[in-house]
Structures are given as structure tokens and as C-alpha cells.
């Protein structure tokens, strides 16, 4: 009996010591980045996830790559995301660092080559634009196969969901999966070898939350903490990779979006959003990748949000450049299609003669009334009347 009490006491003491260790405390603080307030969460309708997903409106054949071709072109494909190639050696290192992540694998073995091929199979589906397949395979294989699964789901929600409700379901599910991954990979900012993972989790999380927040009611953005969620994740990512092009573009676009919705004064006081931040961030992003449509169309939108009618010529120039860019895989193709759609909308607004503020309000009200996802490339442009 005494032995049992002593053993139990030692176990409790050990657990307290571990819980209070500096490492665990640091990991817990890092996890706070991904904490969502209950009021910020959207209900996930399993029928949306389990039903057939909308296919992209382009021929996928040009984007079908062999595993060898994916490896050869990896740096080109990932020049924006900056995700490392999932080689057998890379996965062995990561799974040994995070054994709890390895426990999610469908095949509990140390055949690193097989695990690499599984992850590449998911990236293969992602690159060609079959996001339903990449998602289902990623969930099946687990581990690092979840990365392309989640990023494909985000693209599905933003660009291919026809309704705002479907968009919210895909994005919320992606956010939940990023939260789960962050718990399995509690990466600290001081671990330089793991900076790619530190950034990719925050970029995906911030982008998904930002897409939920961009047209939500201002009251919800504030009370649900959507703004700080985006800003914190983007700021943390930039702290370890200050030149990351897509994080820079996200950070700048969110600043501009805040100013668009609440004005420069409130935006600066409430969220720290300033026009100079957007201008500098986009300039730096474009100096790194001037051939990515998403950076250019986000820059165009930010010019309109910040300068209204005065920014239309520069915005149209950015949209025209984005719309003319070539595509080497699905994400780029979708970015270009949206740039073309947005170009039509902005030209229609220019021809209408109304103020940008009025046009923007009418567009948001149309989305609220119709429930249509106007960011979807399978829906028609909003032609203001």
C-alpha cells in the first residue's frame, strides 16, 4: 500500500514537473496561435465534405506530372509556399522528431521510401487540381500527406465552392486539421531546421481565417477575434521568414482589407493596419516572385481598398499582368482565373461611374442575399448595375 502511494506520488510529481517545464510551456504558448474562439467557428456539414467536390474549370492534363517530374520542378512549384520536398530522408527526420505525427500514418512502419511515395501521390493530385482526391488520400495516409490535402481543401473552399456556406465548411475543416497538425508538430520559432513547418502551418491557418473574415460582419470580425488570429499567425510566420512571399502578400492584403472595412483610423488603432505596411510588403513580395497571379491580384485589390478610385489604373495594370501569367499547376491556374474574373468586375465598376465604396457595399450585399461565393471561379463575375 505504501509502495503504491509512493509510486503514485512520484508519478504525479513527474507529471507536474513535465507540465511546468520551460519546453512544454513554450509549446503551449505556440499552440495559442491556433486557438479559435467558439464564436469564430463555423459548423462543419459532413455532407459537404463527403459529397462529390466541384472540379476546376480547366483541363487537368497539362498539370499531370510523374513523381520524377514533381521532384525536378519542386522548387518552381513551391516558390510561393516554400514547402520542402518530401523525400524519404526528410520524412524520416520529421517523423523521428515527432513520433506522435507518425502514429497518424496508415502504415505503421519505417519504410520511408513508401511514405515518400504516398505523400507524392497526394501532391500529384493537388498539382493537377483534383482536390477531392488529394484530400481523401491525405486523410487516408496521414502524416505529411495531410499538408497537400489541407492546402487543396483551402483552394477548394476559396475558388471552387459555389456558395459561401460550402466555402465556410471547407475552410473551417482545413483550420481544424491545421490545429490538429500543430498539436502533433509543436514547432518552436527558435528551431531553424523546422522553420518551413512553422511557416506553412501559420500561413495556411491565417489564409483560411482571413478568407472567412474578409466579408464577415465587422462586429463578428472583432468579437470573434478573427482579425487578431490572422495578424498573430502572419506576424509569427514573418518573424522567422521575413521574405516569405505569400505570407507578405497575406499580411499586406489583410491590412488593406481592414482599412477597407473600418477606415484608416480605426484600422490603425484596433488592428495596427497601416497603408505603408501594405505597400512595403507587396513590394518585397513582388521582388521575390513577380510571376504569381495571387500576389498581383491581391496587390490590385489592396490598391482599390486603400486608394479607392485613385488606385484604379494601377490596380487594372496589376490585374492585367496577373490574368496573362502562365500556369504550371492547379493553384496558379486558379489564381489566374480569379484575376481574370476580378478584372471583369473592376472594369464593370469603372464603366458604371459609381464610387468604389458604393460598388464594394453592393457586391457584399449581393453575396449576403444570394449566398453566392463570388470568389469562386465557377460563378459569374459581379457586374454592378
C-alpha positions in Angstrom: 0.0 0.0 0.0 2.8 2.4 0.9 4.7 1.4 -2.2 1.6 2.3 -4.3 1.2 5.6 -2.6 4.8 6.5 -3.1 4.8 5.4 -6.8 1.6 7.3 -7.4 3.0 10.4 -5.7 6.2 10.2 -7.8 4.2 9.9 -11.0 2.1 12.9 -10.1 5.2 14.9 -9.2 6.8 13.9 -12.5 3.7 14.9 -14.4 3.7 18.3 -12.6 7.4 18.8 -13.4 6.9 18.0 -17.0 3.8 20.2 -17.3 5.8 23.1 -15.8 8.9 22.5 -17.8 10.1 25.5 -19.9 9.9 23.4 -23.1 6.3 22.4 -22.5 5.3 26.0 -21.5 6.9 27.3 -24.7 5.0 24.7 -26.8 1.7 25.6 -25.1 2.3 29.3 -25.9 3.0 28.5 -29.5 -0.3 26.5 -29.7 -2.2 29.6 -28.7 -1.7 30.9 -32.2 -4.2 28.3 -33.5 -6.8 28.7 -30.8 -10.2 29.7 -32.1 -12.9 31.3 -30.0 -16.2 29.3 -30.2 -17.9 32.3 -31.7 -15.4 32.2 -34.6 -16.0 28.6 -35.6 -18.4 27.7 -38.4 -20.4 24.5 -38.3 -19.0 21.7 -40.5 -21.6 20.0 -42.5 -20.3 16.5 -43.2 -22.4 16.2 -46.3 -20.4 18.9 -48.0 -17.1 17.2 -47.2 -18.4 13.7 -48.1 -20.2 14.6 -51.3 -18.6 15.0 -54.7 -16.5 18.1 -54.9 -16.7 20.7 -57.7 -14.0 20.1 -60.3 -11.9 23.1 -61.5 -13.0 24.6 -64.9 -9.8 23.7 -66.7 -8.2 20.7 -68.4 -6.1 18.9 -65.8 -4.0 17.0 -68.3 -1.3 19.8 -68.6 -0.8 19.6 -64.9 -0.3 15.8 -64.6 3.3 15.1 -63.5 5.2 11.9 -62.7 6.9 11.7 -59.4 10.2 12.3 -61.1 8.9 15.4 -62.8 7.5 16.7 -59.5 10.9 16.4 -57.9 12.6 18.1 -60.8 10.2 21.0 -60.8 9.6 21.2 -57.0 11.4 24.4 -56.4 9.4 26.1 -59.2 6.1 24.8 -57.9 6.9 25.7 -54.3 8.5 29.1 -54.9 5.5 30.7 -53.1 4.7 28.2 -50.4 8.3 27.2 -49.7 7.4 23.7 -48.6 10.4 21.2 -48.6 10.4 18.3 -50.9 9.0 15.2 -49.1 11.9 12.9 -49.7 12.4 9.7 -47.8 15.3 11.3 -45.8 13.2 14.3 -45.0 10.2 12.3 -43.7 12.4 10.0 -41.7 13.9 13.0 -39.9 10.5 14.6 -39.3 8.7 11.5 -38.1 11.5 10.7 -35.8 11.3 14.2 -34.4 7.6 14.0 -34.0 6.7 10.3 -33.3 3.1 11.4 -32.4 2.7 12.5 -36.0 3.9 9.1 -37.3 1.2 7.5 -35.2 -1.3 9.1 -37.6 0.1 7.1 -40.6 -2.0 4.4 -42.2 1.1 2.2 -42.4 3.0 2.0 -39.1 6.4 1.1 -40.5 9.8 2.6 -41.2 9.6 2.2 -45.0 10.5 5.8 -45.6 10.5 5.4 -49.4 7.0 4.1 -49.3 5.9 7.0 -47.1 7.5 9.5 -49.5 5.7 7.9 -52.5 2.4 8.2 -50.5 2.9 11.9 -49.9 4.0 12.5 -53.5 0.8 10.7 -54.7 -1.2 13.3 -52.7 0.9 16.2 -54.1 0.3 14.7 -57.6 -3.4 15.0 -57.2 -3.1 18.5 -55.7 -0.9 19.8 -58.6 -3.3 18.7 -61.2 -6.3 20.2 -59.4 -8.1 17.0 -58.1 -8.5 18.4 -54.6 -11.1 15.8 -53.6 -8.6 13.0 -54.3 -5.8 14.8 -52.6 -7.9 15.4 -49.6 -9.2 11.8 -49.3 -5.8 10.3 -49.9 -4.2 12.7 -47.5 -6.6 11.8 -44.7 -6.1 8.1 -45.5 -2.3 8.2 -45.5 -1.9 10.7 -42.6 1.3 12.5 -41.5 2.8 14.8 -44.1 0.3 13.7 -46.7 -2.1 16.0 -44.8 -0.2 19.1 -45.9 -1.3 19.0 -49.6 -4.7 17.6 -48.5 -5.3 20.7 -46.4 -3.9 23.2 -48.9 -6.1 21.7 -51.6 -9.1 21.9 -49.4 -8.4 25.6 -48.8 -8.3 26.1 -52.6 -11.5 24.2 -53.0 -13.2 26.4 -50.5 -12.0 29.7 -51.9 -12.1 29.1 -55.6 -14.5 26.2 -56.3 -17.2 26.3 -53.6 -20.3 27.8 -55.2 -21.9 29.0 -52.0 -20.5 30.9 -49.0 -21.8 28.1 -46.8 -19.7 25.5 -48.7 -16.8 27.8 -48.6 -17.1 28.2 -44.8 -17.3 24.4 -44.4 -14.2 23.7 -46.4 -12.2 26.4 -44.7 -13.3 25.5 -41.2 -12.4 21.9 -41.7 -9.0 22.9 -43.0 -8.5 25.2 -39.9 -9.4 22.3 -37.6 -6.9 20.0 -39.4 -4.2 22.6 -39.1 -4.9 22.9 -35.4 -4.5 19.1 -35.1 -1.3 19.1 -37.1 0.1 21.9 -34.9 -0.5 19.8 -31.8 1.3 16.9 -33.4 4.1 19.1 -34.5 4.7 21.7 -31.7 7.4 23.6 -33.6 9.2 26.4 -31.8 10.3 29.5 -33.6 13.9 29.0 -32.4 14.3 25.7 -34.2 15.6 26.9 -37.6 15.6 23.5 -39.2 11.8 23.4 -38.7 11.1 26.9 -39.9 9.3 25.6 -43.1 6.8 23.8 -40.9 6.4 26.7 -38.6 5.5 29.0 -41.5 3.4 26.6 -43.5 1.1 25.9 -40.6 0.7 29.6 -39.8 0.3 30.6 -43.5 -2.5 28.0 -44.1 -4.3 29.0 -40.8 -4.0 32.7 -41.4 -5.1 32.5 -45.0 -8.1 30.3 -44.2 -9.2 32.6 -41.3 -8.7 35.7 -43.5 -10.9 34.3 -46.2 -13.6 33.7 -43.6 -13.2 37.2 -42.2 -12.9 39.3 -45.4 -16.6 39.7 -45.9 -18.0 38.8 -42.5 -19.7 41.5 -40.5 -17.2 43.8 -38.8 -18.8 43.0 -35.4 -18.1 39.3 -35.9 -14.5 40.0 -37.0 -13.9 42.0 -33.8 -15.9 39.9 -31.2 -14.8 36.5 -32.6 -11.2 37.6 -32.7 -10.8 36.8 -36.4 -8.6 39.8 -37.0 -6.0 39.0 -34.3 -6.0 35.4 -35.4 -4.8 36.4 -38.9 -2.4 39.1 -37.7 -0.8 36.9 -35.0 -0.2 34.0 -37.3 1.1 36.1 -40.2 3.4 38.1 -37.8 4.8 35.0 -36.3 5.5 33.5 -39.7 7.2 36.6 -40.9 9.3 36.7 -37.8 11.1 33.5 -38.8 10.9 34.1 -42.6 10.6 37.8 -43.3 10.9 37.3 -47.1 8.2 34.7 -47.5 6.3 36.0 -50.5 2.8 34.6 -49.8 3.0 35.5 -46.1 4.0 39.0 -47.0 1.1 39.2 -49.5 -1.3 37.9 -47.0 -0.2 40.3 -44.3 -0.4 43.3 -46.7 -3.8 42.2 -48.1 -5.3 41.8 -44.6 -4.1 45.3 -43.6 -5.7 46.7 -46.7 -8.9 44.7 -46.1 -9.2 46.0 -42.5 -8.8 49.6 -43.7 -11.4 48.9 -46.4 -14.0 47.8 -43.8 -13.4 50.2 -40.9 -11.3 53.0 -42.3 -7.7 54.1 -41.7 -8.1 55.5 -38.1 -10.0 52.5 -36.6 -7.9 50.1 -38.6 -4.7 51.5 -37.2 -6.0 51.7 -33.6 -7.8 48.3 -33.5 -5.6 46.1 -35.7 -2.4 48.1 -36.3 -3.3 48.2 -40.0 -1.5 50.9 -42.0 -1.3 51.6 -45.7 2.5 51.8 -45.6 2.6 48.2 -44.3 0.7 47.0 -47.4 2.8 48.9 -49.9 6.1 47.7 -48.4 5.0 44.1 -48.1 3.8 43.9 -51.6 6.9 45.5 -53.0 9.0 42.9 -51.1 6.8 40.0 -52.2 6.9 41.1 -55.9 10.7 41.4 -55.7 10.8 37.7 -54.8 8.0 36.3 -57.1 6.8 38.7 -59.7 5.1 35.8 -61.7 2.5 34.7 -59.2 -1.0 35.9 -60.0 -2.2 35.7 -56.4 0.3 38.3 -55.3 -0.6 40.7 -58.2 -4.4 40.4 -57.8 -4.1 40.8 -54.0 -2.0 43.9 -54.7 -4.7 45.2 -57.1 -7.4 44.7 -54.5 -5.3 46.4 -51.9 -4.8 49.4 -54.1 -8.5 49.7 -54.5 -9.2 49.2 -50.8 -6.6 51.8 -49.8 -6.9 54.4 -52.6 -10.4 53.8 -54.0 -10.9 55.4 -57.4 -7.4 56.9 -57.3 -5.9 53.5 -57.4 -7.9 52.1 -60.4 -5.2 52.5 -63.1 -2.5 50.8 -61.0 -5.0 48.1 -59.9 -6.0 47.4 -63.5 -2.4 47.1 -64.5 -1.8 44.5 -61.8 -4.9 42.6 -62.8 -3.9 42.5 -66.4 -0.5 41.2 -65.6 -1.9 38.6 -63.3 -4.5 37.5 -65.9 -1.8 37.0 -68.5 0.6 34.8 -66.5 1.2 31.2 -67.5 0.3 28.4 -65.1 2.4 25.4 -64.3 0.0 23.7 -61.8 -3.5 24.0 -60.4 -3.1 26.7 -57.8 -1.5 29.0 -60.4 -4.3 28.2 -62.8 -7.0 29.1 -60.3 -5.2 32.3 -59.3 -5.1 33.4 -62.9 -8.8 32.5 -63.5 -9.7 34.6 -60.4 -7.6 37.5 -61.7 -9.4 37.4 -65.0 -12.8 37.3 -63.2 -11.8 40.2 -60.9 -10.6 42.2 -64.0 -14.0 41.9 -65.5 -15.6 43.1 -62.2 -13.3 46.1 -61.8 -13.8 47.2 -65.4 -17.6 46.9 -65.0 -17.3 49.1 -61.9 -15.2 51.6 -63.8 -17.8 51.8 -66.5 -20.6 52.3 -64.0 -19.2 55.6 -62.7 -20.1 54.9 -59.1 -17.7 55.3 -56.2 -15.7 52.3 -55.2 -17.2 52.3 -51.7 -20.7 52.0 -53.1 -19.7 49.3 -55.6 -18.0 47.3 -52.8 -21.0 47.6 -50.5 -23.4 46.5 -53.3 -21.2 43.5 -54.0 -21.1 42.4 -50.4 -24.8 42.8 -50.0 -25.3 40.7 -53.2 -23.2 37.9 -51.6 -25.2 38.1 -48.4 -28.5 38.0 -50.1 -27.7 35.3 -52.7 -25.3 33.2 -50.6 -23.1 33.0 -53.6 -19.3 32.8 -53.3 -18.1 35.5 -55.7 -14.5 34.4 -55.2 -15.4 31.1 -56.9 -14.1 30.8 -60.5 -17.1 28.7 -61.4 -19.5 31.5 -60.8 -20.1 34.6 -62.9 -18.4 37.9 -62.2 -20.4 40.5 -60.3 -21.4 43.1 -62.9 -22.6 46.1 -60.9 -25.7 47.8 -62.2 
